[in-house]
Each structure stands twice: as structure tokens, then as C-alpha cells.
Amino acid sequence: MYCRVCHSNRVEIFALIDSKTYWQCINCSAKFLDEVHFLSQDDERAHYCTHENVIDDHNYRTFLSKLYTPLKHILSTHKIGLDYGCGPGPALCAMLEEDGYEMQKFDPFFYPNKILFSKQFDFITCSETVEHFHDPFSEFELLDKMLNPSGILGIMTNFLTDDSLFENWYYRRDPTHVVFYAKTTFQIIAEQRGWICEFPDKNIALLIKPYL
């Protein structure tokens, strides 16, 4: 057994909840669901289709502004971005397009354009996405390849800040949420790839790929 986030072999059982096994990584502090409990692709897609995330919904846009605002503060104009894991209602993509950024979108279920994997972008957003990654290490390797030097990966996900609250945490109860991150997790992800890691707000990580 190794950590699906950082590939460390310092992994141990964290909890058994509702007959599901969760593992923890001693190296990066990630917690992750055993893959035997993953939903099928059909069930996972069906669950996403229950989300009521409409592009022009004011409340949804306010929620997305938690990532949008700090990202905008460090983005210059005329940048090309990718909304990675945008879901069926790519509102963040629309918000950035409205601000003049050229955007592409990818989602394995709703916008499965894998041609984008061979392209590079000035910034990539992952809003409520990384907790769904079945193979986080490979996903972050791909994101690294798709980021231009000095590019920014903007992430929004609920950070796990208290292990004692995990069992009753609403975020854990979503059947499509299979990996949970702490600040340390993102710091290790960044360190492994030579990135800079910043936390401009609660549940927000900005990972910056240096210009080499």
C-alpha cells in the first residue's frame, strides 16, 4: 500500500466507518477511501447530475468567488486558462471568460476533451475537484505538465483540519469524495514538483510553478 497522493509507503488504516476503510498517509497527512468502495462510473456520473450548479446562479458564483477572487489578484491580463473538472455547469469558467480570459474546460464526464492534455496553460482551476481524484498523484503530474512555467494551479476544496471530526464530517459523506487534504498535503504536493504553495483564504490553495 502506498499513498495515492504522494506515493509514500508510510500509510496506515485511519478509520473504518460505515463498513468503509479509510487510509492515512503519515508523510503528507492525506486521508483516502479504499478503492474497493469507489462508485462505478455510471453511479458517479448520476450523482454529479443531481448537482444544481447553474452557470448564472448568483449564490453559486458567490461560492466560487472564494477561489476566483484570490486567483484574479495574481493573474495578469491576456492569460489562457483551463477549468479542470468543471462539471456540468462550468460557472467559474464563465466568470473568467467574462473578465477577458481565454478559457478551455475539461471534465471526464461532461467535457471529456483529452486533446487538451497535450496543451499548456497559464493557469488551471480545480474548484471542488481534487477530492474526486481516484489517482491524485497522476492527476497532479498531468496538471504539472499542462502548466506553463510561472503558471498557477488554483484549488478549492474543504481542508481536513481536525481528524477527530472526520467520521461526522459532511464532506466525507459525499460518496464521490474519495481523498481529503490538509495544508500539509498541498505543501508536499508542491514540494515534490518544485512549486510554491500559498493559502490566501480558507480552503484555498494556490500552487505556483516557478519559471525555470
N, C-alpha and C positions, 0 to 999 in steps of 0.2 A: 504494500500500500504506500502511495506517495501523495503528496498534496496536489490537488488539481489546479491550484493557483500558482504555487511557486516551485513545485516539483521536489520539495524537500521530502526526505523519508522520515522526518520527525513527526509522525502522525499517530494519533490515538483516538479511541472512541470518546466522544464528548457527551452524548446523551442518547437514550432510547425513549422516544416519545411517540405515542400512538402507533406502536409497532414499527416505527421507522428509526433507522440508525443514522445518527449524525456524527461526523468526524471533526476533529480539530487539528490544526497544524500548530505545532509548538514554535515553528520558525516564523510564520507570518501572521498568526492569530486568526486565519480564516476558519470558518466553520462551513461544512458542506454535507449535503444529504447523500447517503449512499446511492449509487446509480441504479440499484435494483428497484428503487422507489420512484424513478423518473416516470412521468406521464408518457404515453405514446404520442407521436407527432399529431395524430388526429385529435386526441383529447387536449393536447396543449394548445393547438390552434383554436379549438372550440372555446377554450377558456378565454383566450385573448379576444375573441369575438364578442364576449359579454361585456368588455370594457366600453364605457360610454365616453370615449375621448374624441370629441368633435373639434375639428381644426379651429373654428371660430368661437368656441366656448370661452367666455371671459374667465370663469373660475379655473378652467384647465390652463389657460395662458398665464394666469397669476401663479399657479403652481409651478409651471415651467420656468417662470422668471427667476426662480431660485438659482437655476443654472445659467439662464440667459443673461442675467444682469452682470455677474462677475466675469463671464466669458467676454461680453461686449466691452468691458472695461480694459481688457488687454488685447483685443483684436483690432488691428488696423483695417483700413478700408481695402476693397478690391481683393478680398481673400476668397478662396474656394473651399467649401466645407462639405462634410458628409454627415448626415444624420443616420447613425448606425444603430439598427434595432428600433426603427421609428414607429413600428406598429401600424395599425390600420388607419390611424388619424394623426399624420405627421405634423402636428401643430408647431413644434419647435422649428422644424424645417421652414414652415411658412413664415414664422416670425422673423427668422434670419433673412429669408428672401425679401421680405418687406423692407428690411433695412439695407438692402442692396447687395447682399452676399450671394454669390453663385453657389447653389446647393444641389447635392445629389442625395438620394435616400436609399437605404438598404434595410431590408427586414427579411429574415429567412422564410417567413410565411406570407407576407403581404407585398413585399417588393424584392423578390429574390434575384436581384441583378448581380450575379457574381463576376461579371465583367469588371465591375468597379474594384475588385480585389487587386487588379494589376495597375491601378492608378494611384496617384498620390494627392494628398490634400493638405491645405494649410491648417485646417482644424477639423476635428471629428467630435461629434457629440454622442454620448451614450446616456440618455435620460431614462431612468428606470429600466435599464437593460442588462447591466452586468450581473445582477442577481439571478438572471435566467441562463447564464452561460453554463453549458454542460461540461465544457472543456476550457476553463478560463485561461490557462497558460497559453494554449494555442490561439485563442481569441486575441489576447494581448500581443502575442507575437505578430499576428496578422495586422493588428492596428498599428503596431510599430512600423511595419513595412509600408503601410499606407500613409503614414505621416511624413510630410516634408521635414527636413531639418528646420529647427525653430518652430515646428508645428505644435499644436495644443490639443490634448485629449481632455475634453470636459465630461466629467462623470457626475451623475446624481443617483444616489441610492441611499437607503436608510442604513447608517452605520450601526454596527453592533457595539454598544458602549458598556453593557453590563451583562456578563454571561449568566448571572442568576435570574435574569428576566427572560431568557431565551424561550423557555417552554411556553409561556403565555404571550409571547410577543406576536402581535397581529401580523407582522411582516413574515414571520416563519410560516404562518398558517396558509398562505397562498401556495397552492400545490405546484405552481410553476417557479417558485423561488427556491433555488437549489444551492446557492452559495451566498455566504454572508461575510461582509468585510468590516474590519476595524481600520482605524487610521494607520496602524502598523502595517496592515495588509497592503495598502496602497503605497506606503513608503518602501516596502520590499519590492513590489511590482516595479516601481520607478528605479530603485537601486539596481535591479537585475538588468535593466536596459539602458542605464546611464541617463535616465530622465531626472528632471527636477519635479518635486511634488509640493503642491501648495493646497491649503484648505481655507478658501476665502469665506466660507459660510458653513453652517451646519449641514451635514450630509452631502457636501460638495467637495470633489477633488479635481484639481487641475494638474494634469501631468504634462510637462513641457519637455519636448525633445530638443536638446541643445543643437546649435548649429556647429557642425564639426568641420 
